[in-house]
Amino acid sequence: MHILFLTDNFPPEVNAPASRTYEHCLEWVKKGHKVTIITCAPNFPEGKLFEGYKHKLYQTEKMDGIDVIRVWSYITANEGIMKRTLDYLSFMFMAIPASFSVRKVDIVIGTSPQFFTVCGAYAVSKLKRKPFVFELRDLWPESIKAVGVVSDSVLIRLFERLELFLYKKANTIVSVTNSFRRTLISRGVEEEKIQVVTNGVDLSRFCPKEKDIALVKKYNLEGKFVAGYIGTHGMAHALNTLLQAAEILKTNDDGDRFRIILLGSGAEKSKLKKIAEEKKLDNVIFIDTVPKSEVARYWSLLDVSIIHLRKTKLFETVIPSKLFECMGMGIPVLHGVYGESAEIVEKENVGVVFEPENPKDLCSKLIDIESNSEIYNIYRENAVSSAKIYDRKELADKMLKILEGYIEQ
């Protein structure tokens, strides 16, 4: 089977869509299938071209057996709705003609969060007269409304109509959460064509490790209980809550034993650094995005991982992919997200849930987990054993069976 996959994020970018797509495609190639990716030159999230790449109309490379076609797109930082929309649109319009060079395709996949990439995949599937699969990673444009980037408007309603059109035109929809599936069914999408393949973790890379001694020394973490957030610093993540928690910890008599790490990049990072500097939060450490090969070293620094999103109804339907990486590493979770992902944390007993955007509750749960070594060790053991359920190899195989089944039909 020849799979043509359109995605605007792909390694060496290290965000969740890039990792999921790469790890799934790698497994499909290992099973003897041909995979071609159409993507853009790597630049997420800072809008800066990665070293070793050129901003060309069309370039190709081979990555671990995967054929990768990179097309020109309007490059901008992950901030500002108009510029990002230009980014998305430019990739869509460049990806469609790029597909002409890809021969003998059996199926076309387009992945969200934003659906302009999926629009491109639908157009390519019609041109090639091949089945179209919508991989649903986010309910867009609902998600940009949820973070307050835009309000309801004529344009947003047009986007929502386009979104529903794509759902209905897709031959198969692969959703990353059961909540998304229920939402689509309530909006009239056929239940039979919606499958769920959650995010997962590459257990060959994310597994229990001793703390990296060199990094512990570099960041002066000896004897500290380290809580950390690793990922995009965007509006959706409301990371000022972590800074408020750090401020509360500083007022405690024993607060100096805690450190909070914020690793990653995003639209809000400069603002967060400025706030931390103004409030003299020397218990907060900012680290820039690191290469994919280095991420596990930095995970090893954490005694507990903080996962956080804004307190909004929409985010109760998402499952942050970093949850599974925490589990693979055996790191207990402080989970500031309600809904389906919180149910996983509680069901697998891998950490505790705190109220989103409530720094006092975060501090209370952090102190509790640090002071109770027996519970802490139970969380660690449960995380490692539960991670096997979300092994990326198994999930990639599950999605492959969905694709193969549709082709057979």
Secondary structure by P-SEA (a helix, b strand, c coil): cbbbbbbccccccccaaaaaaaaaaaaaaaabbbbbbbbccccccccccccccccccbbbbbcccbbbbbbbccccccccaaaaaaaaaaaaaaaaaaacccccccbbbbbccccaaaaaaaaaaaaacbbbbbbcccaaaaaaaaaccccccaaaaaaaaaaaaaaaaccbbbbccaaaaaaaaaaccccccbbbbcccccccccccccccaaaaaaacccccccccccccccccccaaaaaaaaaaaaaccccccbbbbbbccccaaaaaaaaaaaaccccbbbbccccccaaaaaaaaccbbbbbbccccccccccccaaaaaaaabbbbbcccccaaaaaaaaaccccccccccaaaaaaaaaaaaacaaaaaaaaaaaaaacccccaaaaaaaaaaaaaaaaac
